[in-house]
Amino acid sequence: MALDLSGVRRVVEGLLDDELQLWRDSDGASGNELNEYTGELDPHGQPATQLWVGPGAIVRPGQLSFTQPLDVAVASLPASTAYQALLPLSTPLVLVDDVLSVSRSMRDEQLVGRHFRVAEVAVATYVVVRVVRLEVVS
């Protein structure tokens, strides 16, 4: 007996209320040259290509890393990759170093205009959503 998950998929995709853009830089940092006078990188080569625009969600999973106690106090710090993206299964293949940018967010206005680098793609894939780990770019 096959399990019909189309209703569950519609509900979960309804929760993906951010509008995201997926970008890929085909020649990466190798396409940049250091300008020795200004100290900045000058782009040479192909600009980043937009691969996809669609619904998703940028979330903080609440992972904390604990430091060693100082006397009796324990400090909790956010993990270095404190953000994850929830993407519909229809999203094209996402690779490490791709960039997700947020063009609209219903939950958090401060996410709009932010850019995140994909740090890990093999976090999880469920029947209804794909999860990738992110690092903040800007």
C-alpha positions in Angstrom: 0.0 0.0 0.0 1.5 3.3 -1.1 1.4 6.2 1.3 0.0 9.4 -0.2 2.0 12.4 1.2 0.8 15.0 -1.2 -1.4 16.7 1.5 1.6 16.7 3.9 3.8 18.1 1.2 1.4 21.0 0.5 1.1 21.8 4.3 4.9 21.8 4.7 5.5 23.8 1.6 2.9 26.3 2.8 5.2 26.9 5.8 8.1 27.9 3.5 7.1 31.5 3.6 10.5 33.2 2.7 11.2 34.0 -0.9 14.8 32.8 -1.7 17.1 33.1 -4.6 19.8 30.5 -5.3 23.0 31.8 -6.9 26.1 29.9 -8.2 29.5 31.5 -9.0 30.9 29.2 -11.7 34.5 30.2 -11.5 34.6 31.1 -7.8 37.3 33.1 -6.2 39.7 32.0 -9.0 37.9 34.6 -11.2 39.0 37.5 -9.1 42.3 39.3 -9.2 43.9 41.3 -6.3 44.3 45.0 -7.1 47.6 45.7 -5.3 46.9 49.4 -5.3 43.5 49.3 -3.6 43.8 45.9 -1.8 40.5 44.8 -3.2 39.5 41.9 -5.4 38.5 42.9 -8.9 36.1 40.5 -10.5 37.3 39.0 -13.8 35.2 36.2 -15.4 31.6 35.3 -15.3 29.2 36.9 -12.8 27.2 34.6 -10.5 24.3 32.9 -12.1 20.8 32.8 -10.6 19.6 29.2 -10.7 16.3 29.4 -8.9 13.8 31.7 -7.2 11.1 30.2 -5.0 9.7 29.5 -1.5 11.9 28.4 1.3 12.6 29.2 5.0 15.7 30.3 6.7 15.6 29.1 10.3 17.8 29.0 13.3 17.6 25.4 14.7 18.7 26.6 18.1 21.9 24.6 18.3 24.2 25.8 21.0 27.8 24.9 21.7 28.8 25.0 25.3 32.1 26.3 26.5 34.0 25.1 29.6 32.6 26.4 32.9 34.3 29.5 34.3 34.0 29.0 38.0 30.3 28.0 38.2 29.0 29.7 35.1 28.5 27.9 31.7 28.3 30.0 28.6 26.3 29.0 25.6 27.4 30.3 22.2 25.6 29.9 18.8 27.2 27.3 16.6 29.3 28.6 13.7 26.6 27.4 11.3 23.6 28.6 13.2 21.2 28.8 10.2 19.6 26.2 8.0 17.5 26.5 4.9 14.4 24.5 4.4 13.9 24.0 0.6 11.1 22.3 -1.4 12.2 19.2 -3.2 11.6 20.9 -6.5 14.7 23.1 -5.8 17.6 22.4 -8.2 20.6 20.6 -6.9 22.3 22.8 -4.3 26.1 22.7 -3.9 28.5 23.8 -1.2 29.5 27.4 -1.7 26.2 28.3 -3.5 24.6 31.4 -2.1 21.0 31.8 -0.9 19.7 35.3 -0.7 16.4 36.3 1.0 14.2 38.7 -1.1 11.1 38.4 1.2 10.3 37.0 4.6 7.0 36.8 6.4 8.5 35.8 9.7 11.6 38.0 10.1 12.1 41.3 8.2 15.8 41.3 9.2 16.4 38.4 6.9 15.5 40.4 3.8 18.6 41.3 1.8 20.8 38.8 3.8 23.0 36.3 1.9 24.0 32.9 3.2 26.7 30.5 1.8 25.7 26.9 1.7 28.1 25.1 4.1 26.7 21.6 4.0 24.2 20.0 1.7 23.9 16.5 3.2 22.1 17.6 6.4 18.8 16.0 5.7 16.2 15.3 3.0 12.7 14.3 4.0 9.8 13.3 1.9 8.6 16.9 1.9 11.6 19.2 2.4 15.4 19.4 1.9 17.6 20.9 4.7 21.0 22.5 4.1 23.3 24.2 6.6 24.2 27.8 6.0 26.9 30.4 7.0 26.1 34.1 7.1 27.8 36.1 4.3 26.1 39.5 4.7 
